[in-house]
Amino acid sequence: MKKVRHFGILTLGLALFATACSGGGNSGAPAASGGSSAPASSAASPSGSESTLPEVTLTWYYGVTQVSPDQQLIEDEVNKIIKPKINATVKLKPIDFGSYTTKLNTASAAGEEFDLVWTANWAFNYDENVKKGAFLPLDELIDQYAPVTKETIPQFTWDATKHQGEIYAVPNYQTMISRYGFNVIKEYADKYGLDPSKVKSFEDLEPFLEQIKQNEPGIIPFMLVGPLTKFHQFLYGYDDFGVKLDDETFKVNFIESSPEYKQFAELMHRWFEKGYINEDASTVKQIDSSHNGKFAVSIEYTMKPGYEAEIKAKNGGRDIIGIPLTDVTTTRTSNIATLTAISRTSKNPERAMMLLELVNTDRELFNLLSFGLEGKHHEKLSDNVVKTNPNGGYVASNWVFGNVFNGYLIEGQAEDTWEVTKKLNESAFVQPTFGFNFDDTAVKAENANLAAIRAEYEPLLLTGTVDTNEYLPQYLDKLKKAGMDKVHAELQRQLDAWVAENKK
């Protein structure tokens, strides 16, 4: 299993980043490190006076690691900010990530009325819900009511959200890169002499895991979370569509039948049998189950600048070391990892977009949603750095709400975290198929069946819970019978047409 070497850096034409001033001018939060200023948006009051807007109530669903006891307090404080500006109040509806997709699928299918909803490529799937008609097209609403948000987010990120030329969600602008590797608890790395610079593959980690197994009772050597454990194609030289990164013919490969996929599953099974992997790996659903203080190593998919401090804050204050296995890359997947859509059932889509503009331009509002109240949920260490209180009564993730560059840094993050993040967004390796979006209309039934089969088998195979020699042939057989060849043929046809048009 070899590390993917750098394939050449392609610079993305980032739109000039402009961090907006707070709407209304009464935000007390300082500028984020590295941020610049931009005029406050007047879109929240298109007539020039919020009094002309009828009062409305908006409902906003989003994911959290845990629902906080102070949620109502935060909602009340949020409404004190937005009510004078857009004459609206919002009902915040956080749902733990472990059950988020199931609950939102149910609500959407039932036609429940709500306004804003968090979506992603990995939970309450963005593409699937666009195809179901669950979200409203937003181009005109963005142009009219969210001009600063539109200007701030790079065009390539907007392009990644498009279906048949239309935008259906506002990206929560953050790191738009992916870097795959390991999180290692520093305490154990120091104790057992692990040299991070010598870890270039999964196999390089095995002696360390054996030491943990033998000497640290109650500690899981390698923590995995079934639904989130994926075969990382870029690590093995494939892009998101199964195309080899150096293949100028753009041939789509059947990843599950590749030798690399089998080798990875076999390695995980060996580790599972040796007791390195948690026994509940295939069934555990809570996204932050790896942050329970009882593991030595876990997988990290993004490795954004400063992320170690975020994990430390969620992990009982335990330091971690990040060990990357790949170069930094950007894909459509990494650009749709966190978005906010407007539900087709919304009665007030214009006001919902006004609220999104406000969240993305008003630092006071964004930091309130992200970090709660000063003195209770966090304390300020400087104008732009806070120390969070995990037991204060409110926990949320800033990347769920909007533009993280408007937010505070947390204790342990470097002052230049936002500057470094923006530079990585600009300089990451761009995968050759970036911008291509597969339309499964012609194979919708087959694709749905394949997704169901993957959801059944991937958590078992990729966590090593089952014998690869027994279950992988079953898996491949079911995929074939469900129409994998037909889906791949349609994917190849569309990709060939895209290449002919875009790679001249």
N, C-alpha and C positions, 0 to 999 in steps of 0.2 A: 504494500500500500504506500505509494509514493506521494509525497507532497506535490501539489500543482505548482509549478514554477511560474514566474511572472510571464505573461504572454504579451507584454507591451502595454504601456499605459495610454489610454485614449482619454483625452480631456473632454469632458462634457461642457457644452456651452451654457454654463449656469447663468441664469438671469441675475442681474445685480441684486444682491441680497439687501433688503431694507427692512429693518425691524421697526414696526409701527409704534408711534407714541400711543399712550392710553387714550381711549375715546373719552371725550369730555374734559380731559386735562386734569382730573382729580385723582389719578392713580398715584399712590405713594411709593410704588415699587421701582427700584432703579433699573437701568438698562442692564441687559445681560452682558457678560464679558464678551467682548469682540463684536457686539451688536452695534448697528448704526441706527439713526433715527429716520423716520419717515412721517409725512403728514398723517394726522389722525383721519380716519375715514369718516365721511359725512353720510355714508350709506345707511347708517342706523336710523336716520331721520330724513328720508328722501324729500319731504316737503319743507324741511328746515325747522320743524317743530314737532317734538314727539307727542304733543298734545293732540295732534291731528290723527294719531294712530289709536284705533280702538284697543282697549285692554284685552289681552289674550293670555291663556295659560298653555305653556309648551311642556311636552313630556320627552325626556331624554334617557334612553337606555345606553348603558355602557358597562364594560367589564372591569372587575376589581379582583385583587387577590383575596380579599375578605371584605364583607360589608361592615362598615364601621359604626360603632355605637353613637358617634357624634354626627351621623349623616344629616339629620334634620337641622342641626345647628349650622352646618355648612350650607345647606340649601337656603336657610333663612338669610345668611350673610350674602350669598350669591345674589339673591333676589333684591337685596338692598342696593346692589350695584347696577343690575340690569333694568330694574323697574323704571328709574328716572330716565334711562337712555333710550329704551325701545318700547316702553309701556307694556312689558310682558313679565310674567313670572314663570319659573321653570320648576317642574317636578323632576328631581333627579332620581333615576331608577338604576342604581348599581346592582349588578348580579355577579356572583363569583364566576371566574373564568371556567371552572370545572363544569358548570351547568349552563353557561351562557348560551352556547349554540342551541342546545335542546330547547331551552325556554323561549329564545327568540324565534326559532323555527315555528314553535307552537303558536306564539303570539302573532307572527306574520301570517301563517296559514289561516288563522281564525279571523283575520281582518281587523285585529285590534287597532284602535286609533292611537297613534303616537307620532311624534314629530322627528326627533333626531335619534339616530341609532348608530352605535359603533359597529364597524365591520372590518374584516381583514381577509387575507388569503388563508389564514390558519384557524379562524373561528368565525362563526356565522358568515360563511364564505361569501366574499364580495361578488365574484364572478357568477356564482350560482344564483344569488339573489337578484342580480341585474337581469339575468335570463328569465327568472320567474316573474319579473315585473314588480319586485318588492320595493324598488327605489325609484324616485323621480329623477329625470334628467335635469341637470343643474346649470348648464351653460349660461342661460339667460339670467338665472337668479344670481349666479356668481358675478356676472358682468355688472348687474344693477346694484346688488347689495353687498358684495364682498370684493371691492376693487383692490384693497390693500393686500388681502389674502392672496388674490390672484397674482399680484405683482411679486409678492414675496417668495412664493413657491416656484421652483424652477420649472420651465416648460416641459422638460423630459419627464418630470414626475406627474404633471397633469396628463401628459400623453399616455403614461402607464395606466391611468384610470379609465381610459376611453373604451367604450364598446360601440362599434359601428360609428365612430367619430364623435360620440357624446360622452360627457363626464357625468358620472352617477354618484360620486362621493368626493368630499374635500379631504385631501391627505393631511394627516397630522404630521406636520413637517418636523423631521428629526434626522437622525442618521439614515441615509438612504443606501447604506452599504451592507454587505454581508461579509463576515469573516468567521470561519468555523474553527473551533478548537476546544480546549479543556479549561474548566475552572478547577483549580487545586487549592485546597485549604492550606494556607501558608504554614500554619503550625506543623502540619504533617510533612510538608515538603522540607522544612528546615530540620525537623527531627530525624528524618530518614535520608537526608542528603540528596534529595531529588534536584538535579540540575535541569531547569526548564529549557535551556538552550540545546540540550541533547535529545529532547522529545520531539521527534519529527513525524511520528506515526502512532497508531494505537498500540502496536506491538512494543514500542519503546517504553510504554507506561506499565507493562505487565509486572516487572520486578517490584515496582513501587506498590502496586495493588496487592501483591502477595505479602509484602511487609505489613501492610495495613490489616490484611486478613488474619495474619498470624499474631499480631501484637496489639491490635486495637479492638477488643471485644465491644460489640454494640455499635460500631461504626461501619457503615456500608462503604466498601472501597470505591464502587462505581455506581452512582445513583442515576437511574434512568426513569423517565416518565413516558409510558407507552404511547399515548396519542401524539406526543411531541417528538418522539424518537424517529428520525427519518434517515434514509440513506442519502448522504450529502453528495450529490452528483458532482459538484464542482471539485471536491477533493480528489476525485478520480478522473478528472479531465472531461467531464460532460457538462453541458449547460442544462437549463431547466427543461428543455424539450428532448433531452437525450441525444443531442448532437455533440460530437466530439469537438472540442474547442478549436482544434487545428484542421478541421475537415471543411475544405472549401466547397465540397459538394452538398453540404448541409443535410446529410443523411440522418434520419431519425432512427435511433436505436431503441430496442426493447430493453429497458434498463433492468427489469426484474430477471431477465434471462442472461444478463451480462456476467462474466466471471467475477468481476469486482463485487457485485451484489451478493453472490453466493459466498465469496470469501469473507465479506463483512459479517453476514449472518452466521457463518460457521464460527468466526472468532467470538461473536457475542454469545453463542451457545456454549462454547468452551468456558468463557468467563462466568456464565450463569451457573454451570455445573461446578465450577471451582468456588462458588459462593461470593464472587466479587460483586455481582449485580443484585439489587434488592429483589426479593421474591415476588413482590407485588408490582413489578415494573410494567407488566402488560396491562394492568387494570387501573393503576392509580391515575387520577384525572386532574388533580389540583395542580395548576401550573407552577406554583411555588413549593411543591412538595420537596424539591431539592434544596430549599432554603430552610431546612429544619434543624440544622446544626449536627446532623448525624451522618454526614457523608465525608469522604475524602476528595472525590473527583466527580464532576458532572460535565455534561456537554454544554457548550455555549455556541449559539448560532450567529450572533451579531458581533460581539466584541467591539462595541462602539467605544470611543474615547470616554474614559471616566466611568465605565460600567462597573468596574470592580468596587468602587465606593458605593454604588447603588445596591449591589448584592450584599456587601458588608452590612449595610443598614438594615437589610431584611433578614440577616443571618446571625442575629445575636451579637453583632460587632466583631465577627471573625473575619480576619483578612483573607483574601484569596489572591492567587496568582493566575493570570490568564496566559495560556500557552496556545498561540495560534498554529493551526496546521495548514491554512491556505493564505493566499494573498487576499487583499481587499478587492471585492468585486461589487458591481451593481447590476441588478437584474430587475425585470418587471416585478418579480415576487418581492424583492426587498423594498420596492417603491409602493406596494399596496399592502404593507404589513400592518398598517394602522390607519384607518380612515373613518370619517363620519359622513353618513348618508342621511337623506331626508326620506322618510317613509312615504309610500304611495298613499297611505291613509291619512297623512297630515292635512289638517284643515287650514293650517297657516304656514305654508312653505316659505313665504316671503319673510315672515318674522323669524322663522327657524334659521334662515340664512343670515339675517341680521345678527342673531345670537352667535352664529359661528364667526362672523366677522368680528364681533366684540371679543369673543374668547381668544381669537388669534391676534388681536391688536391691543387689548387692554391688559397690561401686565399684572395689575392688582387682581383682576378677575382670574386670570390664568393661574397665578400663584396661589390664590385661595383654593381653587379646585385641586391643584396639584399637591399642596403642602399644608392646607388647613390654616389655622389661626396661630399667629405669633404668640409665644408665651404659653401655649397649650399643646399644640401639635408640632411645633418646631421652635427653635430659638435662632436668632440671627447672630452669626459670628462676625459678619461684616456686611457691607451694603448689599452684597450679591451672593453670599454664602450662608447656608443654613445648616443646622444640625437637627435632623428629624427625631421625633420622639415616638418610637414604635409602639409604646404603651400609652400614648396620649389620647387615643380615642378616635383617630382618623388616619387612614392609610390609603393612598391612591397612587397612580402612576401617571406622571406628566405626559407621557407619550400617548395616552388615551384621549386627551382633550384637545390638543392643538399644537401650535408652534413652540417646541421646547426651547428654542433660542430666546424666547421671551422670559424664560423661567430662571429661578435661582439655580445656582450650583449647590450641591450638597457637600458636606464635610468630607474632605479627602479627594475631591475632584480638583484637578489643576485649573488655575485661573484662565488658561487658554483653551479649555475643553471645547467651547463652542467654536472657536477659530479653527482648531484642529479638525473638528467634525466637519465643518464646511469645506475645508481643504480636501478631506478624504472624499466627501461627496463629489467634488469636482474632479478628482484625480484617479478614482477607482477604475479598475479594469472593467471595461464595458463588454459584456458578453455579445458575441456576434448576432444573436437573434433578439437583442433588446429592441423592443418596439413591436414585436410580433405578438399577436393575441389570437389564440385558437378559438374559432367559432364552432361549437359542437352541435349546431342545429341539425345537421344531417345525420348525426350519430348520437343524439341526445339519450335515447334509451340505453344504448350500449355503454355510453360513458357513465351514466348513472349506476348501471350494474357493476362496472369496473370499480367505481368509487366505493360501493358497498363492500365488494370483495377485499379491496385494499384496507378498508377500515377494520375488517375482521382479521386479516392475516398479518398486516404490517406490525402492529403492536406485539404480536407473538414472535414473529421471526426476527425483528430488528432489536428486540431486547434479549434475544437468546433464550426465551422461555421454552421454546419447543425445539425438537431435533430438526435441523436444517434438511438432512437427507430424507426425512419423512414428509415434512410439511412444505418445503419449497416446490417439489414436483406437483403436489396437490394444488398449491397456489397458482403455479404457471398453467396448469390444466384448466382451472376455473377461469382464469383470465382469458385464455384462448377461447374457451367455449362461450364466454360472455361477449366476445366480439372485439378483442384486442386488435386483431389484424385489420379489421374494418376501420377502427378508430385511428390506427397508425397510418393507414392508407390515406384517410381524409386529412390527417394532420400533415402528412408529407405533401399532399396536393396543395394545401393552403400555404405551407411554408415555401414550396417551390415558387408559387406565384408571388409571394412576398419578396423572396430573394430576387426574382427577376425584375421586380419594380424598384427595390430599395438598394440593391447591391451592384448596380451597374458600374 
